[in-house]
Amino acid sequence: QQKVQQSPESLSVPEGGMASLNCTSSDRNFQYFWWYRQHSGEGPKALMSIFSDGDKKEGRFTAHLNKASLHVSLHIRDSQPSDSALYFCAARNTGYQNFYFGKGTSLTVIP
Amino acid sequence: EAAVTQSPRSKVAVTGGKVTLSCHQTNNHDYMYWYRQDTGHGLRLIHYSYVADSTEKGDIPDGYKASRPSQENFSLILELASLSQTAVYFCASSDWGYAEQFFGPGTRLTVL
């Protein structure tokens, strides 16, 4: 069973629009989350982490975590064509040595 | 900036042959990881290491071995390559277990 589920699988937004990506975990012990972005032909690159309930903002990117509902989201404001990529959510609990990655959401920003 | 390099960048191997993928990091990180990426599966952890001369199994270790001879180097070994091991393989490093992982550019492995 996939421990980290991401939705939607793919998403298209117009340039300048808001993109919203979702991630849920099946393990209530998952407490630590990272968002990664992967452009075609490259390795993933970390965007931001969120370890506490609430919102965390870094530039155009805002992550939201609700541990009670096991849900984390990523919102990209003023989306740019360069934001077109595969976005991964990664989750970890304190009892496991590493992060589990979701299958990813493919984002396309249409100029 | 943190740097993780992988070699080779692509490889074609024959079924039953031995394949070694290499990873080198200049980040002075203790943790290193090997992942495989397949369409529809995201990233799955094969092996990892948090200290030289020691490796740990990840989620899908069957058919793979790992070697960490030094802090900077981490290898993934396929003793008997199989068709199902065709994938893109990524190496990553991190300072500690909860920290950002820095990924290499990947190795595209095709087993025929």
Interface residues (C-beta under 8 A of the other chain):
Chain A: Y32 W34 Y36 E42 G43 P44 K45 A46 S49 F51 F88 R92 Q97 N98 F99 Y100 F101 G102 K103 G104
Chain B: V4 Y33 Y35 G40 H41 G42 L43 R44 L45 Y48 Y50 E56 G58 D59 F90 A92 G97 Y98 E100 Q101 F102 F103 G104 P105 G106
